[in-house]
Every structure is written in C-alpha cells, then in structure tokens.
Amino acid sequence: MKKRYWSRGIFTLFALSLALEAYDVRNKALVPVEFQRAPEHAPVPLVENGKPTFVIVTDKEAETRLHGKNKTAKSIAPAIEVLQEAFEKCTGTKPEVADVKDAAKYSRMIVVGDCSIAKENGVDVSKLLPQELEIKTFPQGIILAGNDSSLIEGYNMKPLEARGSSMGTNYAAYDFVERFLGVRYFFPGEFGTLWPKITELTIAPVHYTDHPRFDTRSGNFYLGDSIRTDASKKFWEPYMGKLRDEDRYFYRHWRMGQTIPGGGVHCPRPERLAQAYPDKLKTIFYTSPAGNFWYNSKQHIGNYFDVVNLEFADLLFDSMKKFYDSNGKIDEGAYQNHGCNLTYASFGMCDTLMPDTDVIHHPVVKKLQLMTPADLARGERAGMANIYARFHQYLAGRFQKELPGIKLYIMAYYNALYAGTDPRWKLPPNTEVNLCLGDLPTKTRNEKLMEENVQIAKEWYDSLGGRPIQKLWLYDVRDNAFVKAVAGEFVGDIPKIFGKYLGRTSLFYDHNCNGPGNIWFYYTSAYCAYRSMWNPEWDAEAGIDEHWEPFYGKEAGGYLRQFHKLVKDCYLKYSVPQTDKNPIYPVPELVKMEKLLAQAQAAIQPGTVEEQRFKLFSAPWPKAIQAMKNQISYERPVHLVYQLLRDEQVTIDGQGLEAFWEKVKAMPFMDPKGSSDKPKYPVSVKLAWDKTGIYGLLETPYAPKAETKNDVWKNCNYELFFSPGMKRENEYQFAFDALKNLFLGTQRHLPIPQPFDSYWKAPGFKFESVYDSQKWTVELFIPFSVFNADVPNPYDIWFCNVVCNKNSEPKEYSGTSMTLGNNHNMTMYGMIKFAGKGD
C-alpha cells in the first residue's frame, strides 16, 4: 500500500471515516466507554495485506519485580496472551513481544501495561479507578493499560485481607480485540468465539477509559463448575468442541471480577459450628416451644440458627473473634471461605424457611413483642424481621466494640428478607446488607412486583440510616428454557429500578444449577447478564442482535434472530405478568418457534462450524416446546387403588411376596417436567387399601444410592404426596430412602394457607426397605388416621403424586404427575380412585 501523508487540517476526518469502514468505536453492541480528547497524529496501520506490522511492547519485569510482595493475579501477562491469540486467529500470524527497553527498534507497536512509553504519552495508571482501563493511541501505535493490582506493592498481603485482583490491563486487551478486531466471546470451546478475518487494520486517533459500574460481578462459580470435571466436559464437548482445563476460566473474557472482599453469604457452616461446640447444640440451633429442634447433622438444609437467643450471638462472636485473633488459623465456622475477612464478617441463615407458627409463641418473642400482627401483615416472610433486627443489632454491636474495623455483612434471605421496623432495633453503621430477592432479573418488567421489591430495599435503606444495600443476589430459573433464554437481558434494568437504594458494590447471579448444568444452551442470556453488570447502560439487545449472521450465516442467522425475538416477546407478554413459574404460551406461537428452528437448520451447511453452534443453541428447544404442548394437553391421570379382599393381608416386611400384588396395576411414571421422554429407569409403584389405611409396594430394578453419611435427599429416594378429597385443602408428604431415613411433612392450603410443617409425625406410618446390588423394594402402610379427612368410600377420589429421585449416576427424576418440576404443585397432581372389592 502506498503511504500517504495528510496535513493536520484534513487528515483526522478522513482517517476516522476510513477506520469506521473496519470498526466502530461507538458500536452499540459493545459497552459504552468514556471518550477523552483524541491525540493529534496520523492514523496507525497495524495490519497490512493480512500481516501484523507491529510488535507488542511491554515492561517484561513489571509484574515479576514485585513477586512475593503482593498476592494477586497477573494482568499484563494474560493481556498479552489475549492479543496474541486474537491476532493469530484473525490474521494467521502471532505477534512478537518485545521489552520496552528495546522499543526504539520498532516503528509500530501495541504497548501493554504500565511502562515508560505509557507515562510519556500521558497514561498514568495510578490515577485510574480499581479495574479501570485506558486506551490511547500515539504516533507509533496504541497503548492498552489499566489499574493492575499486580503492580501494587503490599496488595492483599495481610492475612484475611481477601481482596480480589484489579486487572485493568487485561480488560483493556479484551476491549481492544472486541472493539477494533470484532472478536466476540460467547461460550467456551472450539466454536464459541467469533474470530473475523482481518486483512487491513488502521487505527484512527482515539483515547478512552472505562471501568465497571459494579466492583463485584459474580456468578463465575457456576460458569466454571459447568465444565470443571471430565464428566462435565464430556457432556458439553459434542456441542462446544474440545474443552481445555483453562476453559473453566472463560468468564474472564466477560470481565467478571472484583477487588472488594466478598461477604453477605451463608455463614457460619452449621456442621462446622456443631463440630466445634457439640455441647452447645441447643444454644446454636433453634428449638420451638413445641419442642421442634431445628438441627440436621447431615446437610445444610434443615438447620436453623437460634436468632431468638442472644447467647448464640455471643457464642458466634466469640468464635469469630478466635478466627480474627488467630489470623484465620482457628476457623470453627468455615469463616474464611464464607465471607469473613478484614472488611466483613458475614452472617447468613441456612437454606431453611422457618414457619412463623414455630416462633410466635416463644416466651422471648412474646415478652419483647418481636412478632406482631403488623409484622405479619408486611409480607409473607416479614414475620421474623424484628427478631433478626434485634439479633443483627446485638451482633454488630459486639463487632463495633471489640473488632471495630470489621463490618457485619447480613444475608437478607428467607425469614431475614425484610428489615426490622421497630425503632428499638435500628442497625448500627458497621452493618451492610446482601438482599436476596427471588424476582430478579426474571420479573424486572412486572411493575407491581418491582414496586414490592423496591419497598423492601427502601426499608433496608431506612434501617441502615439512609445507606443503600451493597449487594443483590439474582436468581435464574432452574429448567424453564423460555425464561432462561432471555432472563439475563434484563439485568441492566436492576440499578435503574432500585436507584439510590442499591449501592454499586456487588451483583451475584445464582444460575441455580450444578455442573454440567444448562447455562451454555442459553449463552446469549448469560452473556447479557455479565456485560450488563459491567455497565447497566449497555444495549443488551444490540449486543445479541449483531451476532446472528456472523455466528450462524446470513440466512440461518436471520431465522434465529426471529426465533429469539419471538421467545422474548412471548416472555414479556405471557410470563412476566404472571406469578406462575411455568406459564403457558399459545400453541400457534410454539409452532412458529418450531418452524423458525427448522428453517435455520435447513439453511446451515452440514459439517460447518455454524452447524456445531446451532447444535448447542437448538439443543433444549425440541423438548422444551414439546413439554409446553404436553402441559397444554395434559389429562390428569387416574390410578386405581386396589381394595383388599377379606382374606388378603399385608405383612410390612419389604418383601412384597403377597399374591394379590400380582393383580394390582402399577402407576405409570413420566417426566414430571413435561417432556415426552419415558423414564430410562422405570420403577413400579402399586397401591392398595382397606378401611384402616393405604398399602404400597415400590420396586426399583437397580441398586439404590444408600450412603450412611447422606440424608434422605442425597440418596435415592421416593416421595409420596396425598391430598384427601377433591378440594386440595391439605397436603401430606412421605419421603424415604433405602436406609430408612425419613422425611414427613404436611401443609394446610385452604381456607387460609398455613406454613409447611416439617415436624409432623404421622403416627402409625410404617415402612420396610430391602435392597441389594440388583434392586430395592419397599412396603409401606399409611393409616387413614394421619389424614385430617374421613376414611374414603369405594370410588372416592383423592389427589396423589409419587416421585422417584434416582440420585445414583446416571441420575433420573420421574413421577406420576406432570408437576413441571415442583413436586408440591397440587394443581397438576394425578388422582387415585379407591376401588371397590373385586375391581
């Protein structure tokens, strides 16, 4: 190419227009940046005739000279790797790397990280915010730099400091390859990144900075866990191509990170605290006035800390003080890995919801009027708000006096969701809040729900003395493809909705799944969620819209754009306005979706990378669409319960040898989530009855998972649900495993819904379990006396649901009703009809 030189008066406009033919620095598909005054110099050619014309220049000793003097991830070294990979993929040539000391040898360069050249050209990284990046051209090239904790002596060196890494230069490299090369990172593996072919690249003068609007952008555990194990890689590789160990850190491409220490999580771990204080279990865990002791030695769920008892607050603080005084060497509550550091001490309840009825009659609660009718009227989970406020105030007070540099970080969740309103329990200034609302981001466009959520945040703001909550815990749905595919696009709504009530510290996205999970089937949603955390003003719709044709080809991309728009439109029209987690879309809309997917598939050439990407994108939809169609056409099954004849008796021994069982028809099992898939591991469940109660024979043709360290939910188990009569007034649950671990519960739904009672005893219920390496058999008897109902007559009908949870590999979930994944969804239960004699 012939070189041309332009007078200063006319070159800038021409160079900018020339550059815009290849890239657009203001591309709405990318996060907006803060433009500074551009330097005045000629455009800088970096690629000519398909070959890079520059070297990467860096201070090669910048990060090594502080080795051992800080604890932080490197930023400059991975930034160079990002650039080398991108240019090699886009041009076929990997750029060389030179030390800044040798920079005079080269006429064109990309300067990476803080060094003398950056300083000479006015890039002072010391003035940048944590994680901030700065990109600026100069006559010989372009500077990519940022605030890097790897260059800060003493950073994170104190025991328990627990700060995250500031990686501004690394983020600058990602911004550069996206903004100037057109690279897009959508999912891990061989097929998930768009690498445009570049033959010419000339950079017009430009200068801009950018920084994350939320310091902590989190959820990376789920992204990494999805491909952490060999089994998870095996699951995803047919869709994403070969996966490397480093793909676990793919989330770095989306600039996920933090510098502020974490906090406001489930803490302490109940099993660790119980182990440390075995003689104080009654102090640590709550006992209701009725004698219900909320302690589960086998898992997190089922434990409830005694927040009524301030002796527990003292025990907890004293334990935490040991942790801090020993610099973490004495760790009785797993504090170090659960949000306790030199900035925060976290307190958060276990994953257990306490019924208000188990607390309201407690003597302390009554004496101090900690649960009033006004509290109960505030909201479904507001009853214990002032109980928690009192506990939090007391615990924070001890920190204020004895560990004054550390703040108490509250997890506002379940019974602790609402702020206390009693002026006696105002929170001191050393308190911060992580608010765990269940409607974000899935319901941000539901105005009524958002008004309720903002009111909860406002009450915390008031309780904190006019300070905002610092963190929001966001929740993805578990299995609903129609919601998962678009929910992340609405994360950017959240700061605008909550305004001053939400600080700009942290957003955490709970993807509600364990590896391998299903996140990458909905990569556009996850992509939008995390880009929006960086800057909520980012145009998520533009970010997705631009990728269809480059990623899938012109024709197929057009169809997939229409498909995505249809899914999003239906979500806004049919899902957002409802409280139902499984709304139904009209069949014509589902048919349109199927047609668009079929058209896209037909437009893609077999054996291409576009076909591989389409396999991932389309994978969940046939089953999801069919499941919704099945939901629409669902006919409630009716199962006959055999009536014992006068001479027929049952011995509950787990053998099932009684001759009459051969005459009883087994209840058909299905996929409770609604797909047409038949269970791969079918089980046999038969029911019989007489005037005393219900008998059951459950046969499983495989060895059950039955580990003594597990509770009922982690082993293979059965769940039986009954609702006597046709009004669905009461629900009764019986769950058990092969080791005879048992869970019982009941709940009244009408006329006024009551809390679920997990301490119901079901007197007279009995079962026996027999298993070996080939099978598992259970016989059971449920007396009618345990039900709040009359003994049925022949041909009476009850609602019933039976579930089998196969928790051994390969896992399977099956049941007798299409409950859409919610075993308590009584509106979808099948029915049992009590047969007459001889039927």
Residue, then its C-alpha position, 0 to 999 in steps of 0.5 A: m500500500k502506498k503511504r500517504y501523508w495528510s496535513r493536520g487540517i484534513f487528515t483526522l476526518f478522513a482517517l476516522s471515516l476510513a477506520l469506521e469502514a473496519y470498526d466502530v468505536r461507538n458500536k452499540a453492541l459493545v459497552p459504552v466507554e468514556f471518550q477523552r480528547a483524541p491525540e493529534h497524529a496520523p492514523v496507525p496501520l497495524v495490519e497490512n495485506g493480512k500481516p501484523t506490522f507491529v510488535i507488542v511492547t511491554d515492561k517484561e519485569a513489571e509484574t515479576r519485580l514485585h513477586g512475593k510482595n503482593k498476592t494477586a493475579k497477573s494482568i499484563a501477562p494474560a493481556i498479552e496472551v489475549l492479543q496474541e491469540a486474537f491476532e493469530k486467529c484473525t490474521g494467521t500470524k502471532p505477534e512478537v513481544a518485545d521489552v520496552k527497553d528495546a522499543a526504539k527498534y520498532s516503528r509500530m507497536i501495541v504497548v501493554g501495561d504500565c511502562s515508560i512509553a505509557k507515562e510519556n504519552g500521558v497514561d498514568v495508571s495510578k490515577l485510574l479507578p480499581q479495574e479501570l482501563e485506558i486506551k490511547t493511541f500515539p504516533q507509533g501505535i496504541i497503548l492498552a493499560g489499566n489499574d493492575s493490582s499486580l503492580i501494587e506493592g503490599y496488595n492483599m498481603k495481610p492475612l484475611e485481607a481477601r481482596g480480589s485482583s484489579m486487572g485493568t490491563n487485561y480488560a483493556a486487551y479484551d476491549f481492544v480485540e472486541r472493539f477494533l478486531g470484532v472478536r466476540y466471546f460467547f461460550p467456551g470451546e472450539f466454536g464459541t468465539l467469533w474470530p473475523k478475518i482481518t486483512e487491513l487494520t488502521i487505527a484512527p486517533v482515539h483515547y478512552t477509559d472505562h471501568p465497571r459500574f459494579d466492583t463485584r460481578s459474580g456468578n463465575f462459580y457456576l460458569g466454571d463448575s459447568i465444565r470443571t470435571d471430565a464428566s462435565k466436559k464430556f457432556w458439553e464437548p459434542y456441542m462446544g468442541k474440545l474443552r481445555d482445563e483453562d476453559r473453566y476460566f472463560y468468564r474472564h473474557w466477560r470481565m467478571g471480577q472484583t477487588i472488594p472482599g466478598g461477604g453477605v453469604h451463608c455463614p457460619r457452616p452449621e456442621r462446622l459450628a456443631q463440630a466445634y461446640p457439640d455441647k452447645l447444640k441447643t444454644i446454636f440451633y433453634t428449638s420451638p416451644a413445641g419442642n421442634f429442634w431445628y438441627n440436621s447433622k447431615q446437610h445444610i438444609g434443615n438447620y436453623f440458627d437460634v436468632v431468638n437467643l442472644e447467647f448464640a450471638d455471643l457464642l458466634f462472636d466469640s468464635m469469630k473473634k478466635f478466627y480474627d485473633s488467630n489470623g484465620k488459623i482457628d476457623e470453627g465456622a468455615y469463616q474464611n471461605h464464607g465471607c469473613n475477612l478484614t472488611y466483613a464478617s458475614f452472617g447468613m441463615c441456612d437454606t431453611l424457611m422457618p414457619d412463623t407458627d414455630v416462633i410466635h409463641h416463644p416466651v422471648v418473642k412474646k415478652l419483647q413483642l418481636m412478632t406482631p400482627a403488623d409484622l405479619a401483615r408486611g409480607e409473607r416472610a416479614g414475620m421474623a424481621n424484628i427478631y433478626a433486627r434485634f439479633h443483627q443489632y446485638l451482633a454488630g454491636r459486639f463487632q463495633k466494640e471489640l473488632p471495630g474495623i470489621k463490618l457485619y455483612i447480613m444475608a437478607y434471605y428467607n425469614a431475614l428478607y425484610a428489615g426490622t421496623d421497630p425503632r428499638w432495633k435500628l442497625p448500627p453503621n458497621t452493618e451492610v446488607n446482601l438482599c436476596l430477592g427471588d424476582l430478579p432479573t426474571k420479573t424486572r418488567n412486572e411493575k407491581l412486583m418491582e414496586e414490592n421489591v423496591q419497598i423492601a430495599k427502601e426499608w433496608y435503606d431506612s434501617l441502615g440510616g439512609r445507606p443503600i444495600q451493597k449487594l443483590w443476589l439474582y436468581d435464574v430459573r432452574d429448567n424453564a428454557f423460555v425464561k432462561a433464554v432471555a432472563g439475563e437481558f434484563v439485568g441492566d434494568i436492576p440499578k435503574i429500578f432500585g436507584k439510590y437504594l442499591g449501592r454499586t458494590s456487588l451483583f451475584y447471579d445464582h444460575n441455580c444449577n450444578g455442573p454440567g448444568n444448562i447455562w451454555f444452551y442459553y449463552t446469549s442470556a448469560y452473556c447479557a447478564y455479565r456485560s450488563m453488570w459491567n455497565p447497566e447502560w449497555d444495549a443488551e439487545a444490540g449486543i445479541d442482535e449483531h451476532w446472528e449472521p456472523f455466528y450462524g450465516k446470513e440466512a440461518g442467522g436471520y431465522l434465529r434472530q426471529f426465533h429469539k425475538l419471538v421467545k422474548d416477546c412471548y416472555l414479556k407478554y405471557s410470563v412476566p405478568q404472571t406469578d406462575k413459574n411455568p406459564i403457558y404460551p399459545v400453541p400457534e406461537l410454539v409452532k412458529m418457534e418450531k418452524l423458525l428452528a427448522q428453517a435455520q437448520a435447513a439453511i446451515q451447511p452440514g459439517t460447518v462450524e455454524e452447524q456445531r453452534f446451532k447444535l448447542f443453541s437448538a439443543p433444549w428447544p425440541k423438548a422444551i416446546q414439546a413439554m409446553k404442548n404436553q402441559i397444554s394437553y395434559e389429562r390428569p391421570v387416574h390410578l386405581v387403588y386396589q381394595l383388599l379382599r377379606d382374606e388378603q393381608v399385608t405383612i410390612d416386611g419389604q418383601g412384597l411376596e403377597a399374591f394379590w400384588e400380582k393383580v394390582k396395576a402399577m402407576p405409570f411414571m413420566d417426566p414430571k417436567g413435561s417432556s415426552d421422554k419415558p423414564k430410562y429407569p422405570v420403577s413400579v409403584k402399586l397401591a392398595w387399601d382397606k378401611t384402616g389405611i393405604y398399602g404400597l409396594l415400590e420396586t426399583p430394578y437397580a441398586p439404590k444410592a444408600e450412603t450412611k453419611n447422606d440424608v434422605w435427599k442425597n440418596c435415592n429416594y421416593e416421595l409420596f404426596f396425598s391430598p384427601g378429597m377433591k378440594r386440595e385443602n391439605e397436603y401430606q408428604f412421605a419421603f424415604d430412602a433405602l436406609k430408612n431415613l425419613f422425611l414427613g411433612t404436611q401443609r394446610h392450603l385452604p381456607i387460609p394457607q398455613p406454613f409447611d410443617s416439617y415436624w409432623k409425625a404421622p403416627g402409625f406410618k410404617f415402612e420396610s426397605v430391602y435392597d441389594s446390588q440388583k434392586w430395592t423394594v419397599e412396603l409401606f402402610i399409611p393409616f387413614s388416621v394421619f389424614n385430617a379427612d374421613v376414611p374414603n368410600p369405594y370410588d372416592i377420589w383423592f389427589c396423589n403424586v409419587v416421585c422417584n429421585k434416582n440420585s445414583e449416576p446416571k441420575e433420573y427424576s420421574g413421577t406420576s404427575m406432570t408437576l413441571g418440576n415442583n413436586h408440591n404443585m397440587t394443581m397438576y397432581g394425578m388422582i387415585k380412585f379407591a376401588g371397590k372389592g373385586d375391581 
